[in-house]
Amino acid sequence: MTAKNVDVLLVGAGAMSSTLGMLLKQLNPSLSITMVERLDQVAQESTDALNNAGTGHAAYCELNYTPETPQGEIDTTKAIKINTAFEQSLEFWSYLVEQGALPEPQQFINTSPHCSFVWGEKNVGFLRKRYATLSQMPLFEDMEYSEDPEQINQWMPLIMRSRPAGEPIAATRVAYGSDVNFGALSRALVQNLQQQPDFDLLLSTQVEQFERQADGQWLVKYKNRQQGTQGQLLAKFIFIGAGGAALPLLQKTGIKEGLGYGGFPVSGQWLICKNPELIEQHHAKVYGKPPLGAPPMSVPHLDTRIINGKKALLFGPFAGFTTKFLKQGSFLDLFCSVSSSNLLPLMSVGMKNMDLTRYLISESRQSHNDRVNALRQYFPEAKNEDWELSIAGQRVQIIKRDPKGGGKLEFGTEVLVAEDRSVAALLGASPGASTAVQAMLQVIERAFPDLINSEEGASKIRTMITSYQKDLAKDPDLLRQVRTRTLKTLQLG
């Protein structure tokens, strides 16, 4: 069987692979790229609109990105990192819109103010302190704060209906927060890539095997799931951006950098509003404090979404436990991922996180009334009949070895690149697609340094992303210049 030669093989057709493919083609249009996807459409798993929160994660409203230290201070480290990463995504999308490589912004991104809302003296004190800390930074200087019920009612009228009189409440708001349809965005990116030379998309294609060749290339064997036919590619570089399937695929390569990694799968569910009148009365993403024991991706929020041009209202996500790594995966996924290199970390994490596992299992057993009761903490007048349950996407959190030989559970994302630069993979979940541009720039820096280090490449990157290798947190003038451009181009705010 003849193997087709390609410079780059992208495994998975979601936000990460489509972003990397577009970046590489912008930097070097002559690269030959093949993208393979196990499903029959692009961006149907983790990237699909109803399988993720759609929040343009900028740390404006997500309280778990600004934890309180034991000394009572607000740790802004993660918030700054995520905010600047999302700014790079906005810059790249703006550039592509300006170049006609992406459609009208409303087809993939829309304004949805990012709000935080809390109740109770302790939580109000936390939010007040958080605002006082963040609002001093140029990145967050546009944040508004209020403890005034009338002001908060203007921001989020559903939440203020029938709330107890005299209840301590507080809220923050950033008016130009965004709702992103990452599925629509990824499909638009792939559609543009298909119009460029030397790009192929193979749908319904399952990667079966990776074989390292003597010349350093990879022989990749695959199967068409619909036709049952087999094929193979000879790739110089492989990127594995397959969501929950990334870990099993990384394990198939056998590279040493993937040893010791395991996965902790977490499922999710949404309550979706069926009442058009309620949908029209809410226009924001409102995040609260997470329940005790909840994983970071399960922070509750009441969200305005724009999906395929239609306004929707969602609440959740409600976490759950499953052994699947993909929404359309197998219950054997977790067990098949166990190996001699990750068994000890998996066992260590399992013993340390029994409370988390019990929490996830209890969440998955909730009744419809239980879930609506959780919603009533945010929207007191919520009625069971106005809401229906929808299954969200799967997330696989990283389990990795710790220095003591055990394991630790990570809730972020991690880019792995082989020492010889022939393979890269992205593991983990939150904040995920919002920081895809920065994550994929890391892949290029480590696997394709010549594209970045050349004078032409460096100039091209800065044309696309003005803030590349600059610190927006320490350069207010550049930050305002960048935001003025992106908010105008993407029609936000």
PEJO-V542703 format. One record per pair of residues at least 12 apart in sequence whose C-alpha atoms are under 8 Angstrom apart, sorted by the first residue. I is the first residue (numbers start at 1). J is the second residue. D is the distance in whole Angstrom. If there is no record, write none. Layout:
I;J;D  I;J;D
This chain:
1;231;7  1;232;8  2;232;7  3;219;8  3;231;7  3;232;5  3;233;5  3;234;6  4;232;7  4;233;5  4;234;6  5;233;6  5;234;5  5;235;6  6;32;5  6;33;6  6;34;7  6;233;7  6;234;6  6;235;5  6;236;7  7;31;6  7;32;5  7;33;6  7;235;6  7;236;5  7;237;6  8;31;7  8;32;6  8;33;5  8;34;6  8;235;6  8;236;6  8;237;5  8;238;6  8;239;8  9;33;6  9;34;5  9;35;6  9;36;8  9;235;6  9;236;8  9;237;6  9;238;5  9;239;6  10;33;7  10;34;6  10;35;5  10;36;6  10;238;6  10;239;5  10;240;6  10;241;7  11;35;6  11;36;5  11;37;6  11;207;8  11;238;7  11;239;6  11;240;5  11;241;6  11;242;6  12;35;7  12;36;6  12;37;5  12;38;7  12;240;7  12;241;5  12;242;4  12;243;8  13;35;7  13;36;7  13;37;5  13;42;5  13;43;6  13;186;8  13;241;8  13;242;7  14;42;7  14;43;4  14;44;8  14;45;8  14;46;7  14;47;6  14;183;7  14;186;6  14;241;7  14;242;7  14;243;8  15;43;7  15;47;6  15;182;7  15;183;7  15;185;8  15;186;5  15;433;6  15;436;7  16;241;6  16;433;7  16;436;6  16;437;8  16;440;7  17;35;8  17;239;7  17;240;8  17;241;6  18;186;6  18;189;6  18;190;6  19;186;8  19;189;7  19;436;7  19;437;6  19;440;7  20;437;8  20;440;5  20;441;8  21;33;7  21;193;8  22;189;7  22;193;7  23;441;8  24;444;8  26;460;8  27;451;7  27;457;6  27;460;7  27;461;8  28;451;8  29;197;8  30;197;8  30;198;7  31;198;7  32;197;8  32;198;5  32;199;6  33;198;6  33;199;5  33;200;6  34;199;6  34;200;5  34;201;6  34;202;7  35;199;8  35;200;6  35;201;5  35;202;6  36;201;6  36;202;5  36;203;6  36;204;8  36;205;6  36;206;8  36;207;8  37;201;8  37;202;6  37;203;5  37;204;6  37;205;5  37;206;7  38;203;6  38;204;5  38;205;4  38;206;5  38;207;8  38;225;7  39;203;6  39;204;5  39;205;7  40;203;5  40;204;5  41;203;7  41;204;8  42;183;8  42;186;8  42;187;6  42;190;8  42;203;8  43;183;5  43;186;6  43;187;7  44;183;7  45;243;8  45;326;7  45;327;7  45;328;8  45;393;7  46;243;6  46;393;5  46;394;7  46;395;8  47;182;6  47;183;5  47;186;8  47;433;7  48;181;8  48;182;6  48;183;4  48;184;8  49;181;5  49;182;6  49;183;5  49;184;8  49;307;7  50;392;6  50;393;8  51;391;7  51;392;4  51;393;4  51;394;8  52;392;7  52;393;6  53;317;8  54;179;5  54;180;5  54;181;6  54;182;7  54;305;7  55;178;6  55;179;5  55;180;6  55;285;8  55;434;8  56;86;7  56;177;7  56;178;5  56;179;6  56;180;6  56;434;6  57;82;7  57;83;7  57;86;7  57;431;6  57;434;6  57;435;8  58;79;7  58;82;6  58;83;4  58;84;8  58;86;6  58;87;8  59;79;5  59;80;8  59;82;6  59;83;6  60;79;8  60;83;8  60;114;6  60;115;7  60;140;7  60;143;8  60;173;8  60;174;7  60;177;8  61;114;6  61;115;5  61;116;5  61;172;8  61;173;8  61;286;7  61;287;6  62;116;7  62;287;6  62;288;8  62;299;8  63;116;7  63;287;7  63;288;7  63;289;7  64;289;8  64;290;8  64;296;7  64;299;8  65;78;6  65;79;5  66;78;7  66;79;6  66;130;7  68;126;8  74;129;7  74;130;6  74;133;7  76;134;8  80;139;8  80;473;7  82;431;8  82;435;7  83;139;7  84;471;8  84;472;7  84;473;7  85;434;8  85;435;5  85;437;8  85;438;6  86;434;6  86;435;5  86;438;8  87;483;8  88;435;8  88;437;7  88;438;7  88;465;6  88;467;7  88;468;8  89;434;7  89;435;6  89;436;7  89;437;5  89;438;7  90;486;6  91;464;7  91;465;5  91;466;7  91;482;7  91;486;6  92;437;7  92;464;6  92;465;6  94;485;8  94;486;6  94;489;6  94;490;6  95;464;6  95;465;8  97;489;8  97;490;8  98;489;8  101;189;8  101;192;6  102;188;6  102;189;7  102;192;8  103;188;7  105;489;8  105;490;5  105;491;7  106;309;8  106;490;8  106;491;8  107;181;8  107;184;7  107;185;8  107;308;7  107;309;7  108;180;6  108;181;5  108;182;7  108;184;6  108;185;5  109;178;7  109;179;6  109;180;4  109;181;6  109;490;7  110;178;6  110;179;5  110;180;7  110;306;7  110;491;8  110;492;6  111;175;8  111;176;6  111;177;6  111;178;5  111;179;6  111;491;8  111;492;5  111;493;6  112;175;7  112;176;7  112;177;5  112;178;5  112;179;6  112;283;6  112;284;5  112;285;6  112;304;7  112;305;8  113;173;7  113;174;6  113;175;4  113;176;6  113;177;4  113;178;7  113;283;7  113;284;5  113;285;6  113;493;8  114;173;6  114;174;5  114;175;7  114;176;7  114;177;5  114;178;7  114;284;6  114;285;5  114;286;6  114;287;8  115;171;7  115;172;5  115;173;4  115;174;7  115;284;7  115;285;6  115;286;5  115;287;6  116;171;5  116;172;5  116;173;7  116;286;5  116;287;5  116;288;6  117;169;7  117;170;6  117;171;4  117;172;7  117;286;6  117;287;6  117;288;5  118;169;6  118;170;6  118;171;7  118;288;6  118;289;7  119;167;7  119;168;6  119;169;4  119;170;7  120;167;7  120;168;5  120;169;6  121;168;6  121;169;8  124;168;7  124;169;6  124;170;6  127;170;7  127;171;8  127;172;8  128;145;8  128;170;8  131;143;8  131;145;7  131;172;7  137;473;7  138;473;7  138;476;6  138;479;8  139;472;8  139;473;6  139;476;8  139;479;8  142;174;6  143;172;7  143;173;6  143;174;5  143;175;8  144;172;5  144;173;5  144;174;6  145;170;7  145;171;6  145;172;4  145;173;7  146;170;6  146;171;6  146;172;6  147;168;8  147;169;6  147;170;4  147;171;7  148;170;7  149;169;8  152;170;8  152;171;7  155;173;8  155;284;8  156;282;6  156;283;7  156;284;7  157;281;7  157;282;7  158;278;8  158;281;7  158;282;6  158;379;6  159;378;5  159;379;5  159;380;7  160;379;7  161;379;7  161;380;7  161;381;7  162;380;6  162;381;7  163;380;7  175;493;6  176;487;8  176;492;6  176;493;4  177;492;8  177;493;7  178;492;7  179;304;8  179;305;6  179;306;7  180;306;8  181;306;7  181;307;7  182;433;7  184;308;8  203;224;8  204;224;6  204;225;5  204;226;6  205;222;7  205;223;6  205;224;5  205;225;6  206;222;6  206;223;5  206;224;6  206;225;7  207;220;7  207;221;6  207;222;4  207;223;7  208;220;8  208;221;6  208;222;5  208;223;7  209;221;5  209;222;7  209;252;7  209;253;8  210;252;6  210;253;6  211;253;7  216;236;7  216;422;8  217;234;7  217;235;6  217;236;5  217;237;7  217;422;8  218;233;8  218;234;6  218;235;5  218;236;6  218;237;8  219;232;7  219;233;6  219;234;5  219;235;7  220;232;5  220;233;5  220;234;6  220;235;7  221;233;7  236;422;6  237;421;7  237;422;5  237;423;6  238;422;6  238;423;5  238;424;6  239;423;6  239;424;5  239;425;6  240;423;8  240;424;6  240;425;5  240;426;7  241;425;6  241;426;6  241;427;8  243;326;8  243;395;7  243;396;8  243;426;8  243;427;7  243;428;8  243;429;8  244;265;8  244;325;5  244;326;5  244;394;7  244;395;6  244;396;5  244;427;8  244;428;8  245;325;6  245;326;7  246;425;7  246;426;7  246;427;6  247;261;8  247;262;7  247;263;7  247;337;8  247;427;7  248;337;6  250;425;7  251;337;8  255;418;7  256;418;8  257;416;7  257;417;7  257;418;6  257;419;8  258;416;8  259;341;6  259;342;7  260;341;5  260;342;4  260;343;8  260;345;7  260;400;6  260;401;6  261;341;8  261;342;6  261;345;8  261;398;7  261;399;6  261;400;5  261;401;7  262;337;7  262;338;7  262;342;6  262;345;7  262;346;6  262;398;6  262;399;5  262;400;6  263;334;7  263;337;8  263;346;8  263;396;6  263;397;6  263;398;5  263;399;5  264;334;8  264;396;5  264;397;5  264;398;6  264;399;7  264;409;8  265;321;7  265;322;6  265;323;6  265;324;7  265;325;6  265;334;8  265;394;7  265;395;6  265;396;4  265;397;6  266;319;7  266;320;6  266;321;5  266;322;6  266;360;8  266;394;6  266;395;5  266;396;6  266;397;7  267;319;6  267;320;5  267;321;6  267;322;6  267;392;7  267;393;7  267;394;5  267;395;6  268;298;8  268;317;6  268;318;5  268;319;5  268;320;6  268;391;6  268;392;5  268;393;6  268;394;7  269;316;7  269;317;5  269;318;5  269;319;7  269;320;8  269;389;7  269;390;6  269;391;4  269;392;5  269;393;8  270;314;6  270;315;6  270;316;5  270;317;5  270;318;6  270;389;6  270;390;5  270;391;6  270;392;6  271;314;6  271;315;5  271;316;6  271;317;8  271;371;8  271;372;8  271;387;6  271;388;5  271;389;5  271;390;6  272;312;8  272;313;6  272;314;5  272;315;7  272;387;5  272;388;5  272;389;6  272;390;7  273;312;7  273;313;5  273;314;6  273;386;6  273;387;5  273;388;7  274;386;5  274;387;6  274;388;7  275;386;6  275;387;8  279;304;8  279;311;7  279;312;6  279;313;5  280;311;8  282;304;7  282;313;8  283;303;8  283;304;5  284;302;8  284;303;6  284;304;5  285;301;7  285;302;6  285;303;4  285;304;6  286;301;5  286;302;5  286;303;6  287;299;7  287;300;6  287;301;4  287;302;7  288;300;6  288;301;6  293;355;7  293;356;6  293;359;7  294;319;8  294;356;7  294;359;7  294;360;8  295;356;8  295;411;8  296;411;7  296;430;8  297;317;8  297;430;6  298;316;7  298;317;6  298;318;6  298;319;6  299;316;8  299;317;7  300;315;7  300;316;5  300;317;6  300;318;8  301;315;6  301;316;6  301;317;7  302;314;6  302;315;5  302;316;7  302;378;8  303;315;6  315;375;7  317;392;8  318;363;7  318;364;8  318;371;8  319;360;6  319;363;6  319;364;7  320;360;4  320;361;6  320;362;8  320;363;6  320;364;5  321;357;7  321;360;5  321;361;5  321;364;7  323;335;8  324;394;8  325;394;6  325;395;7  325;396;6  326;393;7  326;394;5  326;395;8  327;392;8  327;393;6  327;394;5  342;400;8  342;401;8  344;405;8  344;406;6  344;407;7  345;399;7  345;400;6  345;401;6  345;402;8  345;405;7  345;406;5  345;407;4  345;408;7  346;399;7  346;407;6  347;407;8  348;406;6  348;407;5  348;408;8  349;399;7  349;406;8  349;407;5  349;408;6  349;409;6  368;384;7  368;389;8  369;384;7  372;384;6  372;387;8  395;428;7  395;429;6  396;427;8  396;428;6  396;429;7  397;409;7  397;410;6  397;411;6  397;412;8  397;427;8  397;428;5  397;429;6  398;410;5  398;411;7  398;412;8  398;413;8  398;427;7  398;428;5  410;428;8  411;428;7  411;429;7  411;430;7  412;428;6  412;429;6  412;430;5  412;431;7  412;432;8  413;426;7  413;427;6  413;428;4  413;429;6  413;430;6  413;431;7  413;432;7  414;426;6  414;427;5  414;428;6  415;427;7  415;439;7  415;442;8  415;443;7  417;443;7  417;446;7  417;447;7  421;446;7  421;447;5  421;448;8  422;447;7  424;443;7  424;447;8  466;482;7  467;482;8
